[in-house]
């Protein structure tokens, strides 16, 4: 039976939108990486070494001791008040806590945006390439997703003008983008905001990685430059722990009520216990002490991967970037190669990656691939990169 087939005898009929839902390529690859001995550069998983277990253990005792019944009860759909205030205070521009909505991961924020802003056939603009999870969140609303040309500095503003037409919004990840790891430059951000204002084009700014910079923080968010024209999404997954499933969005006051109504219909509210835990952990500037330890770890792992690429890929025609933060780097195979075809050969040699084609709204580049450097040790990075190079040489017919 195919995934979209249903047995007629039971009377089930799929909604039209369900046909546009597809399994995550990344999640399917992660199943492969669960095999013993596979070194995975595929998953977008934060390193468990960064999870502040002791801080959460103490917060559990405090939250349950102070008001356990309240923490375990239903709660407001908007989110726990002190947590919304903490988010507003953390952001680098003036934000009213009333405009902060706590979400069940920032992925839910994408789902809410899709439900509120997209109709069947609506045009949505995205970077080339873009986050696969956003494409999945938008797909059930049946939009026409259009990729806008992008380069190392971010989205191509001239191409954005050409493609504007009647788009509902532009979706962008300016900081250490998933999948490419690139960061939008200051000049490009300013040009984008000015162009978006001129075109009356709303922006959805996704920023799960912005605090994970290595040498210097990225330029100011787009939302800080154009708060009334931007919905801003953030996450606690990358700076605390993904298992909490907590994120947030900040929206203009005019659209917040509709996003809240979509949230109420989806899950009533995000886990109130988890919200109180995070609120407790954030007291006394915890993130200011904790996030630098994540940056230091990820920077060392990025450096290990860059060194391994330089060493192992000599003469193979592979190119790659050097991200200034985040969790990923973007590589490109030489002409004539296909990352999807290469993956099984790499897995046979004990290493996995994500082919880049899945991250394109249209016209995918089959030669691209995403490499995550944050969960593997430097030793695993060395071993895995040597295995990947061996797979590339074999695909090219070169001796190992």
C-alpha positions, 0 to 999 in steps of 0.5 A, a space after each residue: 500500500 502506498 502512503 496515500 492509499 486508503 482501503 475503500 471499504 472503510 470509507 476513508 477519503 484523504 483531504 486534497 491537502 494531504 496529498 501535498 504532505 510528504 515525509 521529511 527527507 531528513 527524518 528518513 535519513 536519520 533512520 539510516 544513521 541509527 545503524 551501528 557504526 554510522 557517523 552522521 553529519 545528517 541531523 540538525 540535532 543540537 549536541 546533547 553535551 550542551 543540555 543544562 541538565 543540572 539547571 533543569 533538575 533544580 528548576 523542576 524542584 523549584 517549580 513543583 515546590 512553589 506551585 506544582 498544581 499550577 504548573 500541571 494545570 491547563 494554562 493561557 494559550 498565549 503562554 506563561 506571562 513571566 516567560 513572555 516577558 523574558 523573551 521580550 526582554 531578551 530580544 534586541 529591540 523594544 518588544 511588548 510582551 503582549 506581542 509574544 506568543 509561546 509556541 510548541 517549538 518554532 516549527 509550530 510558529 511556521 504552521 500557525 503562520 501558514 494557517 493564518 496567511 496562506 490560501 490555496 494558490 497563494 504565492 509564498 517567496 523563499 530563499 534558494 535553498 531554504 529550510 525543509 521544515 518550512 516547506 513542509 509546514 506551508 505545503 498543506 495550505 497549498 501555496 505556490 512556493 517560489 524560490 528567490 535567487 540567493 548568494 553568500 550574502 543572502 537573498 538577491 533583492 533584484 530577483 526579489 523585485 522581479 518575483 514579488 507579484 502578489 506574494 503573501 510573504 517572504 520567508 527568510 533565515 538571515 542567521 547561519 541559515 539552515 541548510 547553507 550556514 550563510 549569514 545575511 550581510 548588513 547591507 543586504 538586510 537593509 536593502 531587503 527591509 527597504 525593498 519590502 517596505 516599498 513593495 508592501 511585502 511582509 517578512 517572516 523571519 526565522 531565527 533559531 540559530 542567531 545566538 550561536 555565533 562564533 566570533 561576532 554577533 550577526 547584524 540586527 534582525 530584520 524585525 528590529 528594522 521593520 517590526 510592523 512588517 515582520 513576524 519573528 520566530 525564535 526557539 529554545 531548542 538550540 540554546 537550551 534543549 529541543 525536547 522541551 518543544 518550546 519556541 516563540 513568535 513575535 508579531 505585529 499587534 494587528 495579526 497577533 489575535 489571529 495567530 492566537 486563535 490558530 494556536 488555540 485550535 491547534 493545541 490550546 497551549 504549549 506545555 505549561 510545566 515546560 514553560 515554567 521550567 524555562 522561565 525558572 532557568 532563565 532567571 539571573 542571566 543564565 543564557 548569558 553564561 550558558 550560550 558562550 559554552 555552546 558557541 565554543 564547542 560548536 566553533 571547535 567542531 566547525 574548525 575540525 570539519 573545515 580542517 578535515 575537508 581541506 585535508 580529505 577533499 584535495 583534488 576531488 573538485 568539492 567546494 564548501 563554505 565556512 559558516 560564522 556560526 550555527 550548526 551547518 556548512 554547505 558543500 557542492 560536488 563536482 560537475 556530473 555528480 548527484 548527492 542523492 546517488 552518492 548517499 548510499 555509497 557513503 552509508 556503505 562506508 559508514 558516513 551519512 549526510 543530507 542531499 541538498 536537493 530537498 531544500 529547494 522550492 524549485 530547480 534543485 541543485 543535485 550537487 549540493 549537500 548539507 553537513 552538520 558538525 555539532 554532534 560528531 566529535 573531532 575524531 568522528 569528523 576526521 573518520 567520517 570525512 575520510 569515508 565521504 572522500 572515499 565514496 566520492 573517489 569511488 563515484 568518480 572512478 578514482 582509486 581510494 
